[in-house]
Amino acid sequence: MKQHCVNPLHSIPMLLLAAAVQQANATAIATPDTATMIQGTGSIAIDVLANDTSDNVENNNLFIDSFDSTSTGYGSVILDSETNQLVYTPPSEDFVGTDTFTYFVVDDSGYGGSTVVTVEVTEPEPEPEPEPEPEPEPEPEPEPEPQPEPEPNFAFELYVDGARNKAVAGMLEDACNAGELSAQLDSNCDLLYAEAAEGDLNPIMAEIAPDEALIQSRLLAENSRNKTSRIYQGMAQMRSGGGGAVVGFNDHMLPTGGAAGDGFDSPWTVLTSVQMESFERNQTWREAGYESEAVGVLLGLGYRVNSNLNLGAAVDWASYDVDFANDGGTMDSDVISLTGFLSWYSGPLSLDLQMGYASGDTEAQRIIRFPDVSVANSDYGSDQFSVSTQFEYNWQPGAWALKPFVRLDYLNTQVDAFAETGDSPWLTSAEDQTHEQLNTSLGLDTSYTLAMDWGVMIPSVRFSAVNQAHLSNDYIGFNLTDADALGNFELRADSADSLFYQWDVSTAFVLPNGVSTFISGKVVSSYADTSAYQITGGVNWEF
């Protein structure tokens, strides 16, 4: 913005007149100005008229007619009327660089011209560092007394791989390098130094790590998946409209109550099923490998409220016998769960809902072979809250039955803290564990009904694509008992598998006189580091 000044002799604005006749009659000559100031020093007054001239021989007085009140860099310019100087202020105290503004100079005749004022704002020069005072010549120190050679100080983490082994190695490195150790830990540290000198410490760290405790949430998740599938099978049988008893084996429900095709008018349905499964998981860099054999029994009671709504409850007991890889120990876990269920259906559509609570009791024993064979025992409880829902569409073209479905399972698992006992020098304690998981399944259930002279045969194939996602999988704090505060370290379970597939192939035979039988096989594929399978058969006599 232009700021106009008043000529003290003429007392009239001269800018427009000067601009009109500047080229022909200019007598005041404006010369460019430069000024330099230090950053953060406020403002600078510039005598811009000092180097300007006039060819008016009668009177060569010069005056500032107008100027930019705002510079190109957004600084400010004002006129000091007492000194007839322009005062420049930078846009901020932090500004460093070049800024410009213009002004217009006239003489007594009112003629003149404009020019540019350049202001350089520079950083202040750093203060010179004080000269250091000369240090006195050091006095010669007495010869040190010979000291015993220190114990070797190895970085154990350099000799291991994987998150689990590095966590344990880092803890032992801090503990063994500390000054005060128990006699037992001090001796074991010496043995670890010797092993490190030989090379690979991975097998030893894998034995010391109590990662076996991390698999409990996985077992509860697998138990919930199987139990929920068995209840869904019973709910599907209830939707067929018949009452009486429904007996199942490994997710396959067998109709009871008479010959093939017979039914009951009662709204009550008894659900029973037996589950047997083999599960194997390879050792990873976070979790111990193991083989698991499981058996489960379910007993439930359903009630048909009306032609579109069923509800009920079921109690399930499952027992897991686990053998850890490399003869690393065993674990026995019993799980009891109570589940309420509801099924709404209309025509080919059905919507199922389950809510359950499970309580587990686990006894585990780790076998550690370094430096000698020893055992570490633990006993702890666990709890799980689960919610599952499934939407299914039943399309029956002739003897075929095609049932696309989608299923969601939410699991919240709590594992109690524990402290190991036994004769092992590597006893540990663990804090509480919390795991949240969401499973999504999408699949198709197909079957075909064949009427024979001797009864009915129903072959079926069920395919599921399952996605697992951890909503919470935090690190779990552990402590090596013999190392006290230096024995703290953290482990974490493997992340959930993003996608795996489950295939069920079975054939059921419904015979006269209330006899039914089946044979089935189930396999899980593309499940990271895991294999699970079933080959089962069963016979049921209805009466």
C-alpha positions as CSV (number, residue, x, y, z in Angstrom):
1,M,0.0,0.0,0.0
2,K,1.3,3.5,-0.9
3,Q,1.7,6.0,1.9
4,H,1.6,9.7,0.7
5,C,3.4,12.5,2.4
6,V,2.7,16.3,2.5
7,N,5.3,18.8,1.1
8,P,5.8,21.2,3.9
9,L,6.2,24.1,1.5
10,H,3.3,23.6,-0.9
11,S,1.0,21.6,1.4
12,I,-0.7,19.8,-1.6
13,P,-0.3,16.1,-2.8
14,M,2.2,16.0,-5.7
15,L,2.1,12.3,-6.7
16,L,-0.3,12.5,-9.6
17,L,1.3,15.6,-11.1
18,A,4.8,14.1,-10.6
19,A,3.8,10.9,-12.3
20,A,2.4,12.8,-15.3
21,V,5.3,14.9,-16.1
22,Q,8.1,12.8,-14.6
23,Q,9.8,11.8,-17.9
24,A,9.8,15.4,-19.3
25,N,10.5,17.6,-16.3
26,A,12.0,15.5,-13.5
27,T,14.5,17.4,-11.5
28,A,14.8,15.2,-8.4
29,I,16.8,12.1,-9.1
30,A,16.1,9.0,-6.8
31,T,19.1,6.7,-6.3
32,P,18.6,3.1,-5.1
33,D,19.4,2.5,-1.4
34,T,20.6,-0.5,0.5
35,A,20.6,-1.2,4.2
36,T,21.7,-4.0,6.4
37,M,20.3,-5.0,9.8
38,I,20.8,-7.9,12.2
39,Q,17.9,-10.4,12.8
40,G,15.8,-9.7,15.9
41,T,17.1,-6.1,16.5
42,G,13.7,-4.4,15.9
43,S,13.7,-1.7,13.2
44,I,16.2,0.3,11.1
45,A,16.0,4.0,10.1
46,I,17.2,4.6,6.5
47,D,18.1,8.1,5.2
48,V,17.0,7.4,1.7
49,L,17.4,11.1,0.6
50,A,21.1,11.1,1.5
51,N,22.1,9.9,-2.0
52,D,19.3,11.5,-4.0
53,T,20.0,14.7,-6.1
54,S,18.2,17.6,-7.8
55,D,19.2,19.7,-10.9
56,N,17.1,22.7,-9.6
57,V,19.8,25.3,-9.1
58,E,17.5,27.7,-7.4
59,N,16.4,25.4,-4.7
60,N,17.5,21.8,-4.4
61,N,15.5,20.8,-1.3
62,L,14.2,17.2,-1.5
63,F,11.1,15.6,0.0
64,I,9.6,12.1,0.3
65,D,6.3,12.3,-1.5
66,S,5.1,8.7,-1.1
67,F,6.4,5.2,-0.1
68,D,5.3,1.5,0.2
69,S,4.0,1.1,3.8
70,T,4.2,-2.7,3.3
71,S,7.4,-4.2,1.8
72,T,7.4,-7.1,-0.7
73,G,8.2,-9.4,2.2
74,Y,5.3,-8.1,4.3
75,G,7.5,-5.9,6.5
76,S,6.3,-2.4,7.5
77,V,7.6,1.0,6.5
78,I,6.8,4.3,8.3
79,L,8.1,7.9,7.9
80,D,9.9,9.6,10.8
81,S,8.7,13.2,10.2
82,E,11.4,14.7,12.5
83,T,14.4,13.1,10.7
84,N,12.7,12.7,7.2
85,Q,13.9,9.1,7.3
86,L,12.0,5.9,6.4
87,V,11.9,3.3,9.3
88,Y,11.7,-0.4,8.2
89,T,10.5,-3.2,10.5
90,P,10.9,-6.9,9.3
91,P,7.7,-9.0,9.1
92,S,8.8,-11.1,12.2
93,E,11.7,-11.4,14.6
94,D,12.7,-14.7,12.9
95,F,12.9,-13.2,9.4
96,V,16.2,-13.6,7.6
97,G,16.7,-12.6,4.0
98,T,16.2,-9.8,1.5
99,D,13.2,-7.4,1.5
100,T,12.4,-4.4,-0.7
101,F,10.1,-1.4,-0.9
102,T,9.8,1.8,-3.1
103,Y,9.5,5.5,-2.4
104,F,9.0,8.6,-4.5
105,V,11.2,11.7,-4.1
106,V,10.3,15.3,-5.3
107,D,12.0,18.7,-5.1
108,D,10.4,22.1,-4.5
109,S,9.0,22.2,-8.0
110,G,7.1,19.0,-7.3
111,Y,9.0,16.9,-9.9
112,G,10.9,13.7,-9.0
113,G,11.1,10.0,-9.4
114,S,10.9,6.6,-7.6
115,T,13.5,4.0,-6.7
116,V,13.9,0.8,-4.7
117,V,15.3,0.4,-1.2
118,T,16.8,-3.0,-0.5
119,V,17.1,-4.3,3.1
120,E,19.3,-7.3,4.0
121,V,18.4,-9.0,7.3
122,T,21.2,-11.2,8.4
123,E,21.7,-13.7,11.2
124,P,23.7,-12.5,14.1
125,E,27.3,-13.8,14.2
126,P,27.8,-16.5,16.9
127,E,29.5,-15.4,20.0
128,P,33.1,-16.6,20.1
129,E,33.7,-19.5,22.4
130,P,35.9,-18.7,25.3
131,E,39.4,-19.9,25.1
132,P,39.8,-23.0,27.3
133,E,42.0,-22.6,30.2
134,P,45.2,-24.7,30.0
135,E,45.0,-27.8,32.0
136,P,47.8,-28.6,34.4
137,E,50.1,-31.4,33.6
138,P,48.7,-34.6,35.1
139,E,50.7,-36.2,37.8
140,P,51.8,-39.7,37.0
141,E,49.4,-42.3,38.4
142,P,50.8,-45.1,40.4
143,E,50.9,-48.5,38.7
144,P,47.6,-50.3,39.1
145,E,47.6,-53.5,41.1
146,P,46.9,-56.6,38.9
147,Q,43.2,-57.5,38.9
148,P,41.7,-60.9,38.2
149,E,40.5,-61.3,34.6
150,P,36.8,-60.5,34.3
151,E,34.4,-63.2,33.2
152,P,33.5,-63.2,29.5
153,N,30.8,-60.8,28.5
154,F,28.9,-62.3,25.6
155,A,26.0,-60.7,23.7
156,F,23.8,-63.8,23.7
157,E,21.4,-62.2,21.2
158,L,24.1,-62.5,18.5
159,Y,23.9,-66.3,18.7
160,V,20.1,-66.7,18.3
161,D,17.3,-66.1,15.8
162,G,13.6,-65.2,16.1
163,A,11.6,-63.0,18.4
164,R,11.2,-65.6,21.2
165,N,14.8,-66.6,21.4
166,K,16.1,-63.0,21.2
167,A,13.8,-62.0,24.0
168,V,15.1,-64.7,26.3
169,A,18.7,-64.2,25.2
170,G,18.5,-60.5,25.9
171,M,17.2,-61.1,29.4
172,L,19.9,-63.6,30.2
173,E,22.5,-61.3,28.7
174,D,21.5,-58.6,31.2
175,A,21.2,-61.0,34.1
176,C,24.5,-62.8,33.5
177,N,26.4,-59.6,33.1
178,A,25.1,-58.2,36.4
179,G,27.4,-58.2,39.4
180,E,25.3,-60.1,42.0
181,L,23.9,-63.5,41.0
182,S,22.7,-66.6,42.8
183,A,25.2,-69.4,42.9
184,Q,22.9,-71.5,40.6
185,L,22.4,-68.7,38.0
186,D,26.1,-67.8,38.1
187,S,27.0,-71.4,37.3
188,N,24.5,-71.6,34.5
189,C,25.8,-68.3,33.0
190,D,29.3,-69.8,32.8
191,L,27.8,-72.8,31.0
192,L,26.0,-70.4,28.6
193,Y,29.2,-68.6,27.9
194,A,30.8,-71.9,27.0
195,E,27.9,-72.8,24.7
196,A,28.0,-69.4,23.1
197,A,31.7,-69.9,22.3
198,E,30.7,-73.1,20.5
199,G,28.1,-71.2,18.4
200,D,24.3,-71.8,18.1
201,L,22.2,-71.1,21.3
202,N,18.8,-71.4,19.6
203,P,17.9,-74.9,21.0
204,I,18.8,-73.8,24.5
205,M,16.8,-70.6,24.3
206,A,13.8,-72.4,22.9
207,E,13.8,-74.8,25.9
208,I,14.2,-72.0,28.4
209,A,11.4,-69.9,26.9
210,P,8.0,-70.7,28.5
211,D,6.2,-70.2,25.2
212,E,4.1,-73.3,25.8
213,A,1.8,-71.0,27.9
214,L,0.9,-69.1,24.7
215,I,-1.0,-72.0,23.1
216,Q,-3.8,-72.0,25.6
217,S,-5.7,-69.3,23.8
218,R,-5.3,-71.2,20.5
219,L,-6.7,-74.4,22.1
220,L,-9.7,-72.5,23.4
221,A,-10.3,-70.9,20.0
222,E,-10.2,-74.3,18.3
223,N,-12.5,-75.7,20.9
224,S,-15.0,-72.9,20.4
225,R,-14.9,-73.3,16.6
226,N,-15.7,-77.1,16.9
227,K,-18.3,-76.7,19.6
228,T,-20.1,-73.9,17.7
229,S,-20.1,-76.0,14.5
230,R,-21.7,-78.9,16.4
231,I,-24.4,-76.7,17.8
232,Y,-25.1,-75.2,14.3
233,Q,-25.6,-78.7,13.0
234,G,-28.1,-79.4,15.7
235,M,-29.9,-76.1,15.1
236,A,-30.2,-77.1,11.4
237,Q,-31.7,-80.4,12.3
238,M,-34.2,-78.7,14.6
239,R,-35.3,-76.4,11.6
240,S,-36.4,-79.6,9.7
241,G,-39.4,-79.5,12.0
242,G,-39.1,-82.9,13.8
243,G,-38.8,-83.2,17.5
244,G,-37.2,-86.0,19.5
245,A,-33.5,-86.6,19.8
246,V,-30.7,-85.5,17.5
247,V,-27.5,-87.5,18.0
248,G,-24.3,-86.4,16.2
249,F,-20.6,-87.5,15.8
250,N,-18.0,-85.0,14.6
251,D,-20.5,-82.3,13.5
252,H,-22.8,-84.9,11.7
253,M,-26.3,-85.1,13.2
254,L,-28.2,-88.4,12.9
255,P,-32.0,-88.5,13.1
256,T,-33.5,-90.7,15.8
257,G,-36.9,-91.8,16.9
258,G,-38.0,-94.5,14.4
259,A,-37.5,-95.7,10.9
260,A,-36.3,-93.6,8.0
261,G,-38.6,-90.6,7.5
262,D,-40.4,-90.8,10.9
263,G,-40.8,-87.7,13.0
264,F,-42.2,-86.4,16.3
265,D,-44.8,-83.7,17.1
266,S,-43.1,-82.7,20.3
267,P,-41.5,-79.1,20.3
268,W,-38.6,-80.4,22.4
269,T,-35.3,-81.6,20.9
270,V,-32.4,-83.3,22.7
271,L,-29.0,-82.5,21.1
272,T,-26.1,-84.8,21.7
273,S,-22.8,-85.0,19.8
274,V,-19.3,-86.5,20.2
275,Q,-16.2,-84.7,18.8
276,M,-12.8,-86.3,18.2
277,E,-10.0,-84.5,16.6
278,S,-6.2,-84.5,15.9
279,F,-4.4,-81.2,15.7
280,E,-0.7,-80.6,15.0
281,R,1.2,-77.3,14.9
282,N,4.8,-76.8,13.9
283,Q,7.2,-74.9,16.1
284,T,7.6,-71.2,15.0
285,W,9.9,-68.4,16.1
286,R,7.2,-67.4,18.6
287,E,5.4,-70.5,19.7
288,A,6.2,-74.1,20.7
289,G,5.2,-76.9,18.4
290,Y,2.8,-79.5,19.6
291,E,0.4,-82.4,18.8
292,S,-3.0,-82.4,20.4
293,E,-5.7,-85.1,20.7
294,A,-9.1,-83.9,21.7
295,V,-12.4,-85.5,22.7
296,G,-15.6,-83.6,23.4
297,V,-19.2,-84.4,24.4
298,L,-22.1,-82.0,24.0
299,L,-25.6,-82.2,25.5
300,G,-28.3,-79.7,24.7
301,L,-32.0,-79.1,24.8
302,G,-33.9,-77.1,22.2
303,Y,-37.4,-75.8,22.1
304,R,-39.5,-74.9,19.0
305,V,-41.4,-71.7,20.0
306,N,-43.3,-71.5,16.7
307,S,-42.8,-72.4,13.0
308,N,-40.1,-69.6,12.6
309,L,-38.3,-69.6,15.9
310,N,-36.2,-72.1,17.9
311,L,-34.1,-71.5,21.0
312,G,-32.2,-73.6,23.5
313,A,-29.0,-74.2,25.5
314,A,-26.1,-76.7,25.5
315,V,-23.4,-77.8,27.8
316,D,-20.1,-79.0,26.3
317,W,-17.1,-80.7,27.8
318,A,-13.8,-81.1,26.0
319,S,-10.4,-82.6,27.0
320,Y,-7.1,-81.9,25.3
321,D,-4.0,-84.0,25.6
322,V,-1.0,-82.1,24.3
323,D,2.5,-83.3,23.6
324,F,5.1,-80.6,23.0
325,A,7.6,-80.9,20.1
326,N,11.1,-82.3,20.8
327,D,9.9,-84.1,23.9
328,G,9.5,-80.7,25.5
329,G,6.7,-81.7,27.9
330,T,3.0,-82.2,28.1
331,M,-0.2,-80.3,28.8
332,D,-3.7,-81.4,29.9
333,S,-6.6,-79.0,29.5
334,D,-10.3,-79.5,30.4
335,V,-12.8,-77.0,29.1
336,I,-16.5,-76.8,30.1
337,S,-18.8,-74.4,28.3
338,L,-22.4,-73.2,28.4
339,T,-24.0,-71.9,25.2
340,G,-27.4,-70.4,24.6
341,F,-28.7,-70.4,21.0
342,L,-31.5,-69.0,18.9
343,S,-32.6,-69.7,15.4
344,W,-34.9,-67.7,13.2
345,Y,-36.0,-69.0,9.8
346,S,-38.5,-68.2,7.1
347,G,-38.7,-70.1,3.8
348,P,-35.1,-70.7,2.6
349,L,-33.6,-68.1,4.9
350,S,-32.2,-68.7,8.3
351,L,-30.3,-66.6,10.9
352,D,-28.6,-68.3,13.9
353,L,-27.1,-66.8,17.0
354,Q,-25.0,-68.3,19.8
355,M,-23.6,-66.8,22.9
356,G,-21.3,-68.8,25.2
357,Y,-19.0,-68.9,28.2
358,A,-16.2,-71.4,28.7
359,S,-14.0,-72.1,31.6
360,G,-10.7,-74.1,31.3
361,D,-8.4,-75.7,33.8
362,T,-4.8,-76.5,32.6
363,E,-1.9,-78.4,34.0
364,A,1.4,-78.2,32.1
365,Q,4.9,-79.6,32.5
366,R,7.9,-78.3,30.6
367,I,11.0,-80.5,30.3
368,I,14.3,-78.6,30.0
369,R,17.6,-80.4,29.3
370,F,20.1,-77.6,29.9
371,P,22.3,-77.9,31.8
372,D,20.6,-81.1,33.1
373,V,17.1,-82.6,32.7
374,S,14.6,-80.7,34.9
375,V,10.9,-80.0,35.0
376,A,8.8,-76.9,35.4
377,N,5.2,-77.4,36.4
378,S,2.3,-74.9,36.1
379,D,-1.4,-74.9,36.9
380,Y,-3.7,-72.1,35.7
381,G,-7.3,-71.3,34.7
382,S,-8.8,-69.6,31.7
383,D,-12.1,-68.1,30.6
384,Q,-13.6,-67.3,27.3
385,F,-16.6,-65.4,26.1
386,S,-17.9,-66.1,22.6
387,V,-20.5,-64.7,20.2
388,S,-21.3,-66.4,16.9
389,T,-23.8,-65.7,14.2
390,Q,-24.5,-67.5,10.9
391,F,-26.7,-66.5,7.9
392,E,-27.7,-69.4,5.5
393,Y,-29.8,-69.6,2.4
394,N,-31.2,-73.1,1.6
395,W,-31.8,-73.8,-2.1
396,Q,-33.2,-77.2,-3.0
397,P,-33.4,-78.0,-6.7
398,G,-34.8,-81.5,-6.8
399,A,-32.8,-83.9,-4.7
400,W,-30.0,-81.4,-4.3
401,A,-29.6,-79.1,-1.3
402,L,-27.3,-76.1,-1.8
403,K,-26.7,-73.9,1.2
404,P,-24.4,-70.9,0.9
405,F,-23.6,-69.4,4.3
406,V,-21.6,-66.7,6.0
407,R,-20.5,-66.9,9.7
408,L,-18.9,-64.5,12.2
409,D,-17.2,-65.6,15.5
410,Y,-16.0,-63.2,18.2
411,L,-13.8,-64.6,20.9
412,N,-12.5,-62.9,24.1
413,T,-10.0,-65.2,26.0
414,Q,-8.5,-64.6,29.4
415,V,-5.6,-66.8,30.7
416,D,-4.7,-66.4,34.4
417,A,-1.3,-65.5,35.7
418,F,0.8,-68.4,37.1
419,A,4.2,-69.2,38.7
420,E,6.0,-72.4,37.9
421,T,7.2,-75.0,40.4
422,G,9.7,-77.8,40.1
423,D,13.4,-78.6,40.2
424,S,14.3,-76.6,37.1
425,P,16.7,-73.6,37.4
426,W,14.6,-71.9,34.7
427,L,11.3,-71.6,36.5
428,T,9.3,-68.6,35.4
429,S,6.1,-66.7,36.3
430,A,3.7,-65.2,33.8
431,E,1.2,-62.3,33.9
432,D,-2.4,-62.4,32.8
433,Q,-3.1,-62.9,29.1
434,T,-5.9,-61.3,27.1
435,H,-6.6,-62.2,23.5
436,E,-9.4,-61.0,21.2
437,Q,-10.1,-62.6,17.9
438,L,-12.7,-62.3,15.1
439,N,-13.2,-65.1,12.6
440,T,-15.1,-64.8,9.3
441,S,-16.2,-67.9,7.4
442,L,-17.8,-68.0,3.9
443,G,-18.8,-71.3,2.4
444,L,-21.2,-73.7,0.7
445,D,-22.8,-76.8,2.0
446,T,-24.0,-79.2,-0.7
447,S,-25.8,-82.6,-0.3
448,Y,-27.7,-85.0,-2.5
449,T,-30.5,-87.3,-1.4
450,L,-30.7,-90.8,-2.9
451,A,-33.7,-93.0,-2.2
452,M,-32.8,-96.7,-2.2
453,D,-34.8,-99.9,-1.7
454,W,-33.0,-100.4,1.6
455,G,-33.2,-96.7,2.8
456,V,-31.7,-93.3,2.1
457,M,-28.1,-92.3,1.3
458,I,-27.1,-88.6,1.6
459,P,-23.6,-87.8,0.4
460,S,-22.5,-84.2,1.2
461,V,-19.5,-81.8,0.7
462,R,-19.1,-78.7,2.8
463,F,-16.4,-76.0,2.0
464,S,-15.5,-73.1,4.2
465,A,-13.0,-70.3,3.6
466,V,-12.0,-68.9,7.1
467,N,-10.3,-65.6,7.9
468,Q,-8.8,-65.0,11.3
469,A,-8.0,-61.6,12.7
470,H,-6.5,-60.7,16.1
471,L,-8.2,-57.7,17.7
472,S,-5.9,-57.9,20.6
473,N,-2.6,-59.9,20.8
474,D,-0.4,-58.0,23.2
475,Y,3.0,-59.0,24.5
476,I,2.9,-61.2,27.7
477,G,5.2,-60.4,30.5
478,F,7.3,-63.2,32.0
479,N,10.0,-63.3,34.8
480,L,12.8,-65.7,35.4
481,T,12.4,-66.5,39.1
482,D,16.1,-66.9,39.8
483,A,17.0,-63.6,38.3
484,D,14.6,-61.4,40.2
485,A,14.1,-57.9,38.6
486,L,16.7,-58.7,35.9
487,G,14.6,-61.6,34.7
488,N,11.8,-59.7,33.0
489,F,11.1,-60.4,29.3
490,E,8.1,-60.5,27.0
491,L,6.7,-63.0,24.5
492,R,3.8,-62.8,22.1
493,A,1.8,-65.4,20.3
494,D,1.8,-65.8,16.5
495,S,-0.5,-63.5,14.6
496,A,-3.8,-65.0,13.4
497,D,-3.8,-66.8,10.1
498,S,-5.3,-64.5,7.4
499,L,-7.0,-67.2,5.4
500,F,-7.3,-71.0,5.5
501,Y,-9.8,-73.6,4.1
502,Q,-11.8,-76.4,5.6
503,W,-13.3,-79.3,3.6
504,D,-15.8,-81.8,5.0
505,V,-16.8,-84.9,2.9
506,S,-19.3,-87.3,4.3
507,T,-22.0,-89.9,3.5
508,A,-24.9,-90.8,5.7
509,F,-27.1,-93.9,5.5
510,V,-30.6,-93.9,7.0
511,L,-31.8,-97.5,7.2
512,P,-35.1,-99.1,8.2
513,N,-35.8,-100.0,11.8
514,G,-34.2,-96.8,13.2
515,V,-30.6,-97.6,12.2
516,S,-28.4,-94.9,10.6
517,T,-24.7,-94.8,10.0
518,F,-22.1,-92.5,8.3
519,I,-18.5,-92.1,7.4
520,S,-16.8,-88.8,7.0
521,G,-13.4,-87.0,6.6
522,K,-12.4,-83.4,7.4
523,V,-9.2,-81.7,6.5
524,V,-7.9,-78.2,7.0
525,S,-5.6,-76.7,4.3
526,S,-3.4,-73.6,3.9
527,Y,-3.4,-73.1,7.7
528,A,0.0,-71.7,8.5
529,D,2.2,-74.2,10.4
530,T,-0.9,-76.2,11.3
531,S,-2.6,-79.4,10.2
532,A,-5.9,-80.7,11.5
533,Y,-7.9,-83.7,10.3
534,Q,-10.6,-86.2,11.1
535,I,-11.5,-89.7,9.7
536,T,-14.6,-90.8,11.5
537,G,-17.6,-93.1,11.3
538,G,-20.6,-93.9,13.4
539,V,-23.7,-96.0,13.8
540,N,-26.9,-95.0,15.5
541,W,-29.9,-97.1,16.5
542,E,-33.2,-95.3,16.7
543,F,-36.0,-96.7,18.9
